[in-house]
Amino acid sequence: MTPVISGAADTAVGRLDGSGCMALHAEAASAALADAGLRADEVDGVLCAYSLAEPHLMLSSVFNEYFGIAPSYSAAVQAGGATACALVMQAAALVRAGICRNVLAVCADNRLTGLGRSGAVAALAEVGHPQFERPYGMSIPAAYALVARRCMHERGVTAEHLAAISVTQRGHARRHPKAQARDPLTMEQALSARMIADPLRLFDCCLVSDGGAALVISAADAAANHTDRAVSILGYGQMNTHEHAFAMPSLTDFGCRQSAAQAFAMARLTPADIDVAEIYDSFTITLLAELESIGFFPKGEAGPAILDGALELDGVLPCNTHGGLLSYGHSGAAGGMFHIVEAVRQLRGEAEARQVAGAQTAFVHGDGGILSAHCSLILGRA
């Protein structure tokens, strides 16, 4: 039985003073269940991510207790930015296997008010290798700067190509009433912003946010009363190639190639069949490099295409139509979940001013670490 996404919701995003990690989980979960037309006691599976602001060894159990439910299956998953897509992949497998009929997948964190920007940066710096990276000051922006420099050297990527991603996604975010960053952004502003890790400037880097998002993944017959709004999970795939930057097998080609190939094979589709894409964008170079590794553009051609408007709503591949992590918001694993929620809304025709006309298929990708863990989804109108 093809699993479907029967419910999708997200909270407000940005600086949410007074918000807490579990409160954001509960708000997102309640909204997703309402969207699916389900009661909490109809949930028989729960999948959660992780929290930096309120860490716990068993976050899904903490959530279940807080939310007042006792599902027969419950687990927490940690795969960095790939977590949200991995939750959907695992939920779909649980439904296909007949273990669960309605799985609630929920991600949330209050990184901005719970940790602050400096606290979030400090926490993420701990992911570096304790012997070969941390002692030398390796940061996540610095690791992605290495990727950017190599792509510039090998594939002709320019600062203008990266800036065009920032500007395009800010334009998408300006059409979304909930986006964290909605001020106009010009190419000149993006190219002259302060340097973070050469060649990555301020607008090449994702936001730090509070917020949460949730999905309900159901058996098709469990969502029969809402078939007009259900979104089919057509394909998925996963690939992990390394953990630390010093062990990366390549600085220009990544595991998204394999995870996407698995998803396309399962869905019996190709990149040319995709109407809208929501691809992880922790940095501008993340998105550009993945567009080429996945196969949406040949090597060296994504940058010029983006400058030419390829990722606009009327472009050849409308991408990150909510504004992505760069402009919509990024609250940990929920940042990747925002991409999936946006894909669902696009396929339902509910994206309002940012709607891609006639969208029937969507590709969603999340990556965790330094382009380490990858998970791809292909969704379609039920």
C-alpha beads as a LAMMPS data file, in Angstrom:
LAMMPS data file: protein, C-alpha beads

382 atoms
381 bonds

1 atom types
1 bond types

-500.0 500.0 xlo xhi
-500.0 500.0 ylo yhi
-500.0 500.0 zlo zhi

Masses

1 110.0

Atoms # bond

1 1 1 0.000 0.000 0.000
2 1 1 1.374 3.416 -0.972
3 1 1 1.815 5.561 2.147
4 1 1 0.538 9.117 2.018
5 1 1 1.128 12.329 3.897
6 1 1 -2.314 13.029 5.324
7 1 1 -1.435 16.005 7.517
8 1 1 1.157 18.781 7.480
9 1 1 1.680 21.873 9.611
10 1 1 4.288 24.242 10.953
11 1 1 4.400 26.817 13.715
12 1 1 5.464 30.417 13.507
13 1 1 9.202 30.722 12.879
14 1 1 11.877 33.216 13.911
15 1 1 12.290 34.687 17.373
16 1 1 9.477 33.214 19.449
17 1 1 10.019 34.629 22.926
18 1 1 8.656 32.347 25.621
19 1 1 8.565 29.317 23.348
20 1 1 9.904 25.981 24.538
21 1 1 11.038 22.921 22.661
22 1 1 8.187 20.656 23.810
23 1 1 5.573 23.373 23.462
24 1 1 6.631 23.849 19.834
25 1 1 6.497 20.071 19.299
26 1 1 2.964 19.956 20.697
27 1 1 1.770 22.960 18.691
28 1 1 3.063 21.514 15.421
29 1 1 1.712 18.052 16.210
30 1 1 -1.747 19.327 17.117
31 1 1 -1.957 21.334 13.908
32 1 1 -0.798 18.409 11.748
33 1 1 -3.366 16.063 13.326
34 1 1 -6.103 18.636 12.785
35 1 1 -4.974 18.973 9.174
36 1 1 -5.246 15.183 8.795
37 1 1 -8.634 15.061 10.518
38 1 1 -7.325 12.668 13.158
39 1 1 -7.532 12.436 16.934
40 1 1 -4.375 12.008 18.974
41 1 1 -5.498 8.528 20.062
42 1 1 -5.532 7.416 16.408
43 1 1 -1.751 7.826 16.226
44 1 1 -0.003 4.469 16.595
45 1 1 3.519 5.622 15.699
46 1 1 5.601 8.635 16.719
47 1 1 8.946 9.693 15.297
48 1 1 10.834 12.664 16.696
49 1 1 14.174 14.259 15.895
50 1 1 16.481 15.858 18.448
51 1 1 16.930 19.169 20.262
52 1 1 19.986 21.265 21.042
53 1 1 18.104 23.620 23.352
54 1 1 16.500 20.826 25.391
55 1 1 18.542 17.680 24.674
56 1 1 17.371 14.289 25.923
57 1 1 18.404 10.714 25.232
58 1 1 14.783 9.702 24.507
59 1 1 13.159 12.774 23.014
60 1 1 10.255 10.874 21.449
61 1 1 9.315 9.429 24.844
62 1 1 9.535 12.893 26.382
63 1 1 7.219 14.199 23.659
64 1 1 4.717 11.353 24.082
65 1 1 4.561 12.026 27.809
66 1 1 4.157 15.764 27.245
67 1 1 1.503 15.266 24.555
68 1 1 -0.384 12.624 26.515
69 1 1 -0.194 9.708 24.094
70 1 1 1.173 6.156 24.257
71 1 1 1.786 4.940 20.687
72 1 1 2.730 1.315 20.034
73 1 1 5.842 2.467 18.129
74 1 1 8.072 5.378 19.103
75 1 1 11.631 6.401 18.267
76 1 1 13.907 9.410 17.943
77 1 1 16.205 9.839 14.943
78 1 1 19.363 11.908 14.641
79 1 1 20.735 12.535 11.159
80 1 1 21.334 16.282 11.248
81 1 1 19.616 18.093 8.419
82 1 1 18.636 14.776 6.831
83 1 1 16.496 13.879 9.854
84 1 1 13.130 15.174 8.645
85 1 1 13.329 13.280 5.359
86 1 1 14.590 10.208 7.227
87 1 1 11.547 10.392 9.519
88 1 1 9.251 10.314 6.494
89 1 1 11.216 7.447 4.968
90 1 1 10.999 5.453 8.208
91 1 1 7.311 6.283 8.661
92 1 1 6.562 5.168 5.114
93 1 1 8.362 1.878 5.762
94 1 1 6.357 1.350 8.969
95 1 1 3.115 1.921 7.068
96 1 1 4.150 -0.321 4.164
97 1 1 5.024 -3.084 6.630
98 1 1 1.636 -2.827 8.320
99 1 1 3.214 -1.957 11.676
100 1 1 1.503 1.442 11.863
101 1 1 -1.441 3.144 10.194
102 1 1 -0.884 6.731 11.312
103 1 1 2.628 7.897 12.141
104 1 1 3.189 11.354 13.602
105 1 1 6.604 12.773 12.652
106 1 1 7.467 15.954 14.530
107 1 1 10.517 18.233 14.755
108 1 1 10.969 21.435 16.750
109 1 1 13.540 23.455 18.650
110 1 1 13.890 26.912 20.150
111 1 1 17.445 27.454 18.963
112 1 1 17.261 31.229 18.697
113 1 1 15.810 32.043 22.110
114 1 1 16.972 28.851 23.828
115 1 1 20.591 28.994 22.658
116 1 1 21.050 32.282 20.833
117 1 1 23.138 32.590 17.664
118 1 1 26.445 32.260 19.496
119 1 1 25.189 29.302 21.504
120 1 1 23.952 27.540 18.382
121 1 1 27.288 28.112 16.632
122 1 1 29.178 26.827 19.694
123 1 1 27.007 23.710 19.930
124 1 1 27.437 22.897 16.256
125 1 1 31.216 23.404 16.509
126 1 1 31.283 20.309 18.711
127 1 1 30.475 18.084 15.738
128 1 1 34.050 18.496 14.488
129 1 1 36.494 15.649 14.986
130 1 1 38.029 16.019 18.461
131 1 1 41.547 15.190 17.246
132 1 1 41.792 16.389 13.673
133 1 1 39.359 19.341 13.473
134 1 1 38.329 20.990 16.730
135 1 1 41.869 21.833 17.925
136 1 1 42.459 23.759 14.697
137 1 1 39.286 25.839 14.857
138 1 1 37.321 24.038 12.144
139 1 1 33.733 25.322 12.072
140 1 1 30.788 24.265 9.978
141 1 1 30.910 27.476 7.877
142 1 1 34.645 26.882 7.328
143 1 1 34.004 23.318 6.174
144 1 1 31.393 24.491 3.678
145 1 1 33.773 27.233 2.574
146 1 1 36.195 24.463 1.575
147 1 1 33.445 22.956 -0.569
148 1 1 32.737 26.355 -2.118
149 1 1 36.385 26.969 -2.952
150 1 1 36.739 23.569 -4.565
151 1 1 33.581 24.052 -6.614
152 1 1 34.900 27.432 -7.719
153 1 1 38.165 25.807 -8.788
154 1 1 36.733 22.725 -10.513
155 1 1 33.366 23.889 -11.811
156 1 1 33.641 27.616 -12.288
157 1 1 31.251 28.576 -9.497
158 1 1 31.364 32.321 -8.792
159 1 1 30.329 34.587 -5.945
160 1 1 27.579 35.859 -8.235
161 1 1 26.160 32.352 -8.623
162 1 1 25.971 31.965 -4.850
163 1 1 24.500 35.434 -4.370
164 1 1 21.811 34.641 -6.945
165 1 1 20.641 31.769 -4.739
166 1 1 20.318 34.083 -1.728
167 1 1 18.428 36.681 -3.735
168 1 1 16.113 34.152 -5.402
169 1 1 15.168 32.517 -2.123
170 1 1 14.614 35.851 -0.430
171 1 1 12.183 36.645 -3.233
172 1 1 10.314 33.408 -2.466
173 1 1 10.304 34.185 1.267
174 1 1 8.821 37.616 0.624
175 1 1 5.747 35.824 -0.758
176 1 1 5.395 33.763 2.444
177 1 1 3.690 35.616 5.315
178 1 1 5.429 33.476 7.972
179 1 1 9.021 33.716 6.704
180 1 1 11.612 35.002 9.161
181 1 1 13.545 37.138 6.654
182 1 1 11.303 39.135 4.332
183 1 1 13.268 42.336 3.737
184 1 1 14.286 42.912 0.106
185 1 1 17.718 41.574 -0.811
186 1 1 19.677 42.696 -3.864
187 1 1 22.664 41.152 -5.592
188 1 1 24.764 44.117 -4.473
189 1 1 23.803 43.564 -0.834
190 1 1 24.529 39.851 -1.021
191 1 1 27.913 40.376 -2.672
192 1 1 29.038 43.077 -0.224
193 1 1 27.801 41.517 3.032
194 1 1 30.367 40.757 5.726
195 1 1 32.507 37.690 5.242
196 1 1 31.746 34.668 7.445
197 1 1 34.171 32.072 6.046
198 1 1 35.794 33.053 2.758
199 1 1 34.141 32.899 0.205
200 1 1 30.857 32.574 2.128
201 1 1 29.268 35.851 3.189
202 1 1 26.413 36.575 5.574
203 1 1 23.583 35.831 3.154
204 1 1 25.271 32.618 2.022
205 1 1 24.536 31.196 5.489
206 1 1 21.280 29.922 6.951
207 1 1 19.295 31.595 9.708
208 1 1 19.029 30.553 13.360
209 1 1 15.389 30.236 14.387
210 1 1 12.756 28.957 16.769
211 1 1 9.984 26.852 15.273
212 1 1 8.527 23.440 14.635
213 1 1 6.789 21.356 11.994
214 1 1 4.988 18.032 11.855
215 1 1 3.580 15.539 9.383
216 1 1 1.172 12.630 9.605
217 1 1 2.087 9.687 7.398
218 1 1 -0.828 7.289 6.948
219 1 1 -1.931 4.181 5.134
220 1 1 -3.939 5.293 2.110
221 1 1 -7.167 3.775 3.411
222 1 1 -6.679 5.467 6.795
223 1 1 -6.706 8.788 4.953
224 1 1 -9.637 7.816 2.708
225 1 1 -11.828 10.631 4.002
226 1 1 -9.204 13.171 2.947
227 1 1 -7.975 11.766 -0.359
228 1 1 -8.326 15.133 -2.057
229 1 1 -5.582 16.519 0.211
230 1 1 -3.368 13.463 0.721
231 1 1 0.078 13.494 -0.897
232 1 1 1.599 10.203 -2.027
233 1 1 5.133 9.200 -1.012
234 1 1 6.336 7.837 -4.337
235 1 1 9.997 7.215 -3.623
236 1 1 12.774 7.616 -1.102
237 1 1 16.453 6.852 -0.665
238 1 1 19.303 7.407 1.734
239 1 1 23.108 7.511 1.622
240 1 1 25.791 8.250 4.207
241 1 1 29.357 8.716 2.982
242 1 1 31.289 10.070 5.984
243 1 1 30.873 12.100 9.156
244 1 1 33.784 14.513 9.494
245 1 1 35.023 16.965 6.881
246 1 1 38.557 15.490 6.788
247 1 1 37.047 12.146 5.688
248 1 1 34.930 13.517 2.812
249 1 1 35.475 11.351 -0.281
250 1 1 34.889 14.385 -2.525
251 1 1 34.445 18.136 -2.186
252 1 1 32.288 18.376 -5.314
253 1 1 30.232 15.173 -5.494
254 1 1 28.063 13.921 -2.638
255 1 1 25.841 11.137 -1.343
256 1 1 22.743 12.926 -2.598
257 1 1 23.591 11.416 -5.973
258 1 1 22.934 7.909 -4.637
259 1 1 19.996 8.778 -2.366
260 1 1 18.259 10.638 -5.193
261 1 1 18.917 7.795 -7.642
262 1 1 17.228 5.368 -5.221
263 1 1 14.224 7.674 -4.857
264 1 1 13.856 8.241 -8.593
265 1 1 14.114 4.504 -9.288
266 1 1 11.411 3.701 -6.722
267 1 1 9.130 6.420 -8.094
268 1 1 9.938 5.484 -11.725
269 1 1 10.640 9.124 -12.462
270 1 1 13.621 11.228 -13.541
271 1 1 14.774 14.741 -12.578
272 1 1 13.039 16.032 -15.708
273 1 1 9.680 14.871 -14.276
274 1 1 9.913 17.074 -11.164
275 1 1 7.734 20.182 -11.006
276 1 1 9.034 21.706 -7.775
277 1 1 12.069 21.010 -5.589
278 1 1 12.708 21.709 -1.918
279 1 1 16.404 21.034 -1.319
280 1 1 18.422 21.586 1.853
281 1 1 20.238 24.909 1.805
282 1 1 22.279 25.315 4.982
283 1 1 24.568 27.419 2.781
284 1 1 24.203 28.611 -0.787
285 1 1 26.951 26.236 -1.872
286 1 1 25.007 23.334 -0.322
287 1 1 22.128 23.888 -2.698
288 1 1 24.256 24.587 -5.771
289 1 1 26.462 21.519 -5.279
290 1 1 23.484 19.261 -4.604
291 1 1 21.585 20.463 -7.663
292 1 1 24.458 19.166 -9.782
293 1 1 25.134 15.988 -7.788
294 1 1 21.452 15.004 -7.877
295 1 1 21.327 15.529 -11.627
296 1 1 19.078 18.534 -12.066
297 1 1 21.891 20.364 -13.872
298 1 1 25.104 19.116 -15.522
299 1 1 28.386 19.798 -13.761
300 1 1 29.299 23.463 -13.918
301 1 1 25.894 24.570 -15.260
302 1 1 23.805 25.138 -12.134
303 1 1 25.331 28.537 -11.339
304 1 1 24.705 30.143 -14.732
305 1 1 21.205 28.629 -14.819
306 1 1 20.390 30.099 -11.404
307 1 1 21.607 33.516 -12.560
308 1 1 19.252 33.109 -15.503
309 1 1 16.245 32.478 -13.222
310 1 1 16.106 28.682 -13.198
311 1 1 14.923 28.502 -9.570
312 1 1 12.183 31.129 -9.863
313 1 1 8.522 30.147 -9.677
314 1 1 8.343 30.191 -13.482
315 1 1 11.842 28.763 -13.971
316 1 1 12.841 25.321 -15.153
317 1 1 13.060 24.094 -11.528
318 1 1 11.167 26.201 -8.961
319 1 1 13.165 25.571 -5.811
320 1 1 12.782 26.289 -2.091
321 1 1 9.614 28.192 -2.767
322 1 1 9.111 29.097 0.909
323 1 1 12.548 30.740 1.113
324 1 1 14.466 27.772 2.476
325 1 1 16.810 27.769 5.439
326 1 1 18.422 30.919 4.053
327 1 1 15.309 33.085 4.369
328 1 1 12.326 31.151 5.726
329 1 1 13.981 29.837 8.879
330 1 1 16.128 27.086 10.364
331 1 1 15.347 25.591 13.766
332 1 1 17.384 22.403 13.603
333 1 1 15.675 19.291 12.270
334 1 1 12.511 21.338 11.789
335 1 1 14.365 23.306 9.118
336 1 1 14.330 20.210 6.923
337 1 1 10.711 19.549 7.871
338 1 1 9.751 23.036 6.633
339 1 1 10.904 21.897 3.173
340 1 1 8.559 18.897 3.269
341 1 1 5.611 20.941 4.538
342 1 1 6.164 23.392 1.681
343 1 1 6.251 20.543 -0.855
344 1 1 2.934 19.236 0.503
345 1 1 1.366 22.674 0.198
346 1 1 2.642 23.060 -3.350
347 1 1 1.157 19.702 -4.380
348 1 1 -2.150 20.537 -2.705
349 1 1 -2.255 23.889 -4.483
350 1 1 -2.225 25.717 -1.128
351 1 1 0.940 27.814 -1.561
352 1 1 -0.971 30.990 -2.442
353 1 1 1.290 33.743 -3.845
354 1 1 4.232 31.349 -4.252
355 1 1 2.233 28.535 -5.898
356 1 1 3.918 26.752 -8.794
357 1 1 1.250 26.348 -11.446
358 1 1 0.136 22.763 -12.001
359 1 1 2.633 21.168 -9.600
360 1 1 2.126 17.383 -9.623
361 1 1 5.491 16.095 -8.398
362 1 1 7.954 17.356 -5.802
363 1 1 11.508 16.378 -4.895
364 1 1 12.672 16.997 -1.326
365 1 1 16.191 16.484 -0.032
366 1 1 17.838 16.829 3.342
367 1 1 21.497 16.525 4.245
368 1 1 23.148 16.391 7.626
369 1 1 26.629 17.207 8.846
370 1 1 29.170 18.363 6.271
371 1 1 27.206 16.950 3.333
372 1 1 27.491 13.653 5.220
373 1 1 24.044 12.057 5.602
374 1 1 21.573 12.329 2.729
375 1 1 17.901 11.445 2.376
376 1 1 15.717 12.104 -0.665
377 1 1 11.942 11.978 -1.100
378 1 1 9.712 12.127 -4.150
379 1 1 6.129 13.157 -3.499
380 1 1 3.155 13.311 -5.824
381 1 1 -0.511 14.288 -5.818
382 1 1 -2.569 11.344 -4.585

Bonds

1 1 1 2
2 1 2 3
3 1 3 4
4 1 4 5
5 1 5 6
6 1 6 7
7 1 7 8
8 1 8 9
9 1 9 10
10 1 10 11
11 1 11 12
12 1 12 13
13 1 13 14
14 1 14 15
15 1 15 16
16 1 16 17
17 1 17 18
18 1 18 19
19 1 19 20
20 1 20 21
21 1 21 22
22 1 22 23
23 1 23 24
24 1 24 25
25 1 25 26
26 1 26 27
27 1 27 28
28 1 28 29
29 1 29 30
30 1 30 31
31 1 31 32
32 1 32 33
33 1 33 34
34 1 34 35
35 1 35 36
36 1 36 37
37 1 37 38
38 1 38 39
39 1 39 40
40 1 40 41
41 1 41 42
42 1 42 43
43 1 43 44
44 1 44 45
45 1 45 46
46 1 46 47
47 1 47 48
48 1 48 49
49 1 49 50
50 1 50 51
51 1 51 52
52 1 52 53
53 1 53 54
54 1 54 55
55 1 55 56
56 1 56 57
57 1 57 58
58 1 58 59
59 1 59 60
60 1 60 61
61 1 61 62
62 1 62 63
63 1 63 64
64 1 64 65
65 1 65 66
66 1 66 67
67 1 67 68
68 1 68 69
69 1 69 70
70 1 70 71
71 1 71 72
72 1 72 73
73 1 73 74
74 1 74 75
75 1 75 76
76 1 76 77
77 1 77 78
78 1 78 79
79 1 79 80
80 1 80 81
81 1 81 82
82 1 82 83
83 1 83 84
84 1 84 85
85 1 85 86
86 1 86 87
87 1 87 88
88 1 88 89
89 1 89 90
90 1 90 91
91 1 91 92
92 1 92 93
93 1 93 94
94 1 94 95
95 1 95 96
96 1 96 97
97 1 97 98
98 1 98 99
99 1 99 100
100 1 100 101
101 1 101 102
102 1 102 103
103 1 103 104
104 1 104 105
105 1 105 106
106 1 106 107
107 1 107 108
108 1 108 109
109 1 109 110
110 1 110 111
111 1 111 112
112 1 112 113
113 1 113 114
114 1 114 115
115 1 115 116
116 1 116 117
117 1 117 118
118 1 118 119
119 1 119 120
120 1 120 121
121 1 121 122
122 1 122 123
123 1 123 124
124 1 124 125
125 1 125 126
126 1 126 127
127 1 127 128
128 1 128 129
129 1 129 130
130 1 130 131
131 1 131 132
132 1 132 133
133 1 133 134
134 1 134 135
135 1 135 136
136 1 136 137
137 1 137 138
138 1 138 139
139 1 139 140
140 1 140 141
141 1 141 142
142 1 142 143
143 1 143 144
144 1 144 145
145 1 145 146
146 1 146 147
147 1 147 148
148 1 148 149
149 1 149 150
150 1 150 151
151 1 151 152
152 1 152 153
153 1 153 154
154 1 154 155
155 1 155 156
156 1 156 157
157 1 157 158
158 1 158 159
159 1 159 160
160 1 160 161
161 1 161 162
162 1 162 163
163 1 163 164
164 1 164 165
165 1 165 166
166 1 166 167
167 1 167 168
168 1 168 169
169 1 169 170
170 1 170 171
171 1 171 172
172 1 172 173
173 1 173 174
174 1 174 175
175 1 175 176
176 1 176 177
177 1 177 178
178 1 178 179
179 1 179 180
180 1 180 181
181 1 181 182
182 1 182 183
183 1 183 184
184 1 184 185
185 1 185 186
186 1 186 187
187 1 187 188
188 1 188 189
189 1 189 190
190 1 190 191
191 1 191 192
192 1 192 193
193 1 193 194
194 1 194 195
195 1 195 196
196 1 196 197
197 1 197 198
198 1 198 199
199 1 199 200
200 1 200 201
201 1 201 202
202 1 202 203
203 1 203 204
204 1 204 205
205 1 205 206
206 1 206 207
207 1 207 208
208 1 208 209
209 1 209 210
210 1 210 211
211 1 211 212
212 1 212 213
213 1 213 214
214 1 214 215
215 1 215 216
216 1 216 217
217 1 217 218
218 1 218 219
219 1 219 220
220 1 220 221
221 1 221 222
222 1 222 223
223 1 223 224
224 1 224 225
225 1 225 226
226 1 226 227
227 1 227 228
228 1 228 229
229 1 229 230
230 1 230 231
231 1 231 232
232 1 232 233
233 1 233 234
234 1 234 235
235 1 235 236
236 1 236 237
237 1 237 238
238 1 238 239
239 1 239 240
240 1 240 241
241 1 241 242
242 1 242 243
243 1 243 244
244 1 244 245
245 1 245 246
246 1 246 247
247 1 247 248
248 1 248 249
249 1 249 250
250 1 250 251
251 1 251 252
252 1 252 253
253 1 253 254
254 1 254 255
255 1 255 256
256 1 256 257
257 1 257 258
258 1 258 259
259 1 259 260
260 1 260 261
261 1 261 262
262 1 262 263
263 1 263 264
264 1 264 265
265 1 265 266
266 1 266 267
267 1 267 268
268 1 268 269
269 1 269 270
270 1 270 271
271 1 271 272
272 1 272 273
273 1 273 274
274 1 274 275
275 1 275 276
276 1 276 277
277 1 277 278
278 1 278 279
279 1 279 280
280 1 280 281
281 1 281 282
282 1 282 283
283 1 283 284
284 1 284 285
285 1 285 286
286 1 286 287
287 1 287 288
288 1 288 289
289 1 289 290
290 1 290 291
291 1 291 292
292 1 292 293
293 1 293 294
294 1 294 295
295 1 295 296
296 1 296 297
297 1 297 298
298 1 298 299
299 1 299 300
300 1 300 301
301 1 301 302
302 1 302 303
303 1 303 304
304 1 304 305
305 1 305 306
306 1 306 307
307 1 307 308
308 1 308 309
309 1 309 310
310 1 310 311
311 1 311 312
312 1 312 313
313 1 313 314
314 1 314 315
315 1 315 316
316 1 316 317
317 1 317 318
318 1 318 319
319 1 319 320
320 1 320 321
321 1 321 322
322 1 322 323
323 1 323 324
324 1 324 325
325 1 325 326
326 1 326 327
327 1 327 328
328 1 328 329
329 1 329 330
330 1 330 331
331 1 331 332
332 1 332 333
333 1 333 334
334 1 334 335
335 1 335 336
336 1 336 337
337 1 337 338
338 1 338 339
339 1 339 340
340 1 340 341
341 1 341 342
342 1 342 343
343 1 343 344
344 1 344 345
345 1 345 346
346 1 346 347
347 1 347 348
348 1 348 349
349 1 349 350
350 1 350 351
351 1 351 352
352 1 352 353
353 1 353 354
354 1 354 355
355 1 355 356
356 1 356 357
357 1 357 358
358 1 358 359
359 1 359 360
360 1 360 361
361 1 361 362
362 1 362 363
363 1 363 364
364 1 364 365
365 1 365 366
366 1 366 367
367 1 367 368
368 1 368 369
369 1 369 370
370 1 370 371
371 1 371 372
372 1 372 373
373 1 373 374
374 1 374 375
375 1 375 376
376 1 376 377
377 1 377 378
378 1 378 379
379 1 379 380
380 1 380 381
381 1 381 382
